[in-house]
Amino acid sequence: MRTYWLHSVWVLGFFLSLFSLQVLAFWNQPPAEVNLSPITIPGLPVRSVDFNRGTDNITVRQGDTAILRCVVEDKNSKVAWLNRSGIIFAGHDKWSLDPRVELEKRHALEYSLRIQKVDVYDEGSYTCSVQTQHEPKTSQVYLIVQVPPKISNISSDVTVNEGSNVTLVCMANGRPEPVITWRHLTPLGREFEGEEEYLEILGITREQSGKYECKAANEVSSADVKQVKVTVNYPPTITESKSNEATTGRQASLKCEASAVPAPDFEWYRDDTRINSANGLEIKSTEGQSSLTVTNVTEEHYGNYTCVAANKLGVTNASLVLFRPGSVRGINGSISLAVPLWLLAASLFCLLSKC
């Protein structure tokens, strides 16, 4: 352990001595006036600096190239670049092992530092030091690295029952810190201002189902946008049912529509008896709609019918009448009749068990 410590001290002393010799060799020159200013690739905001000012800031976007410009008026001047980690260049000798860092010398008096593919760990203070006969002159530039917004985590698509509480999460990275906003993608496009990473919906309703858009934005580049889908389950509601007039010997249909998530299953009853597609009766059901068709109406087909719609959250029904032409019972078009509770319970059980 003692040998390792002595060896480390010797290595550190060697490099300090080497740097001192380099600097002394560079700085035994007549005075020189120096103009120092930082630049970046076109389009990035930059402010010029000189030795009479303190640390100046320049801003570069992550992945771009930054050029810290240092120009002297005497080609014999000795210049060095340093940062918080140590020496980058001393004269033309490169001390840094970073392959992205090079000198930019478009003419004899330029001693600029070029950093390619800038990343956040490049942020910090950089010093251009020039030795004159009387005293060294230095100027510092603080490199600020901006990062475009990027959504790193967003809630997966979620399915909940109506009335539940829902929390959506959207996390984003970027510099400056991105501002996060939520928007419900409906025709109204309601925005939720100030919700930031978490969007809480208390007692969610069926109208609040759909896609929600998370947008993370800062001034570096265009916003990052992602979506999450919220599905709200709710029990069936009959939205339309109409009784119908039927002439004997002709075809007639009764139709029933219901709204529900998941989509409802339908059953038809004549009085208390469940109807199947047989003996001149045909039942057709699609998502949210069902019809009962009598192919050849006879006297025995007139009467009361019940449409039952059910899903795992509940059951509902509507009563319809198939009536003779001119019957007073059909004047209002739709007649609701009382349905025994046992029939509704039996219908729900049958639908859920696929009997």
C-alpha positions, 0 to 999 in steps of 0.5 A, spaced: 500 500 500 505 504 501 509 503 495 502 504 491 502 511 494 509 513 493 508 511 486 502 515 485 505 521 488 511 520 483 506 520 477 503 526 479 509 530 480 512 528 474 506 531 470 506 537 474 513 538 472 512 537 465 506 542 465 510 547 468 516 546 463 511 547 457 508 553 460 514 556 462 517 555 455 510 558 452 510 564 456 517 567 455 515 571 449 514 579 448 507 582 450 501 580 445 494 583 445 489 578 444 482 578 442 478 572 445 471 570 443 467 564 443 463 561 437 459 555 435 456 553 428 451 558 425 444 558 428 446 558 435 446 564 440 453 566 442 455 573 445 463 575 444 467 576 450 474 579 451 479 579 457 476 585 460 469 581 462 468 575 466 466 568 464 461 569 458 456 563 456 455 560 450 449 555 448 450 549 444 445 543 442 446 536 444 449 533 438 452 539 435 459 542 434 461 547 439 467 552 437 470 556 442 474 561 438 481 564 441 485 569 436 491 572 438 495 578 434 502 575 435 503 568 431 509 567 437 504 568 442 503 561 446 496 559 448 493 553 452 486 551 453 484 548 459 477 546 463 475 543 469 479 536 468 485 539 466 489 541 460 486 540 453 491 543 449 498 546 450 501 549 444 500 544 438 500 538 443 494 535 445 493 533 452 486 530 452 484 523 450 478 525 447 477 524 440 472 529 439 476 535 441 481 538 436 484 545 434 481 549 429 486 553 426 483 557 419 489 562 419 496 563 423 493 567 429 487 563 430 487 558 436 480 555 437 477 549 440 472 545 436 468 540 440 464 535 436 458 531 438 457 535 444 454 532 450 451 534 457 458 532 460 462 537 456 458 543 460 462 547 464 468 552 464 473 553 459 479 557 459 484 560 454 490 562 457 495 566 453 502 568 456 505 575 455 512 578 457 509 581 463 503 576 465 499 571 463 492 573 460 486 568 461 479 568 459 473 563 461 467 561 457 462 557 460 459 552 455 451 550 456 449 544 453 441 544 451 438 537 450 431 536 446 425 534 450 424 526 450 419 522 453 422 517 457 416 514 461 408 514 459 403 510 462 400 504 458 393 503 455 389 502 461 381 500 462 377 502 468 370 501 470 366 508 470 366 512 476 374 509 478 379 514 479 385 514 474 392 517 474 396 517 468 404 518 468 408 522 463 416 523 465 420 527 460 428 529 460 431 535 457 435 541 458 432 546 460 427 542 464 421 540 459 414 543 460 409 537 460 401 538 458 396 533 457 390 534 452 384 529 451 383 528 444 376 529 443 373 534 438 373 539 443 381 538 445 381 540 452 387 541 455 389 540 462 394 546 464 399 545 470 398 538 471 405 536 469 407 529 470 401 526 473 394 527 470 389 525 475 381 524 473 377 523 479 370 519 478 372 518 470 365 518 466 364 514 459 365 521 456 372 521 458 374 515 455 379 516 449 386 518 447 390 522 452 396 526 449 402 528 453 407 533 450 413 535 453 416 541 450 422 546 451 425 551 447 431 547 444 427 543 439 420 541 437 416 538 442 416 530 444 409 527 443 406 520 445 399 518 447 395 513 452 388 510 451 383 510 456 378 505 456 372 506 460 367 500 461 360 501 463 353 497 463 348 497 457 343 503 456 338 502 451 339 507 446 333 506 441 327 501 441 321 501 437 315 497 436 312 495 429 306 494 425 306 488 422 301 485 416 299 478 416 303 474 411 308 479 410 315 480 414 316 484 420 322 486 424 323 489 431 330 493 432 333 494 439 340 498 440 344 499 446 350 503 448 355 499 453 363 497 454 364 492 453 359 491 447 353 488 450 350 481 448 343 481 446 337 476 448 330 476 445 324 474 449 316 473 448 313 474 454 317 469 459 320 465 454 327 466 450 326 466 443 331 462 438 332 463 431 327 458 429 320 456 426 320 463 422 324 467 427 331 470 426 335 474 431 341 478 428 346 481 433 352 486 431 356 490 436 351 495 439 345 493 435 340 487 435 334 485 431 328 480 431 325 478 424 319 474 423 319 472 416 311 470 415 307 474 420 301 470 423 296 472 428 300 468 433 306 473 432 302 479 435 304 481 442 309 483 447 317 482 446 323 484 450 330 486 448 335 484 453 342 487 453 347 485 458 355 485 459 359 484 465 357 490 469 350 490 468 343 488 464 338 492 461 331 491 457 326 494 453 319 492 451 316 492 444 310 490 441 308 487 434 301 489 433 296 489 427 295 495 422 291 500 425 292 498 432 291 503 438 297 500 442 302 502 436 300 509 436 306 512 440 310 507 436 314 504 443 311 501 449 315 500 455 312 494 459 314 491 466 319 485 466 320 481 472 326 481 476 327 474 475 327 474 468 332 480 468 337 476 472 336 469 468 338 473 462 344 476 465 346 469 468 345 466 461 349 471 457 355 471 462 355 463 462 354 463 454 348 458 455 
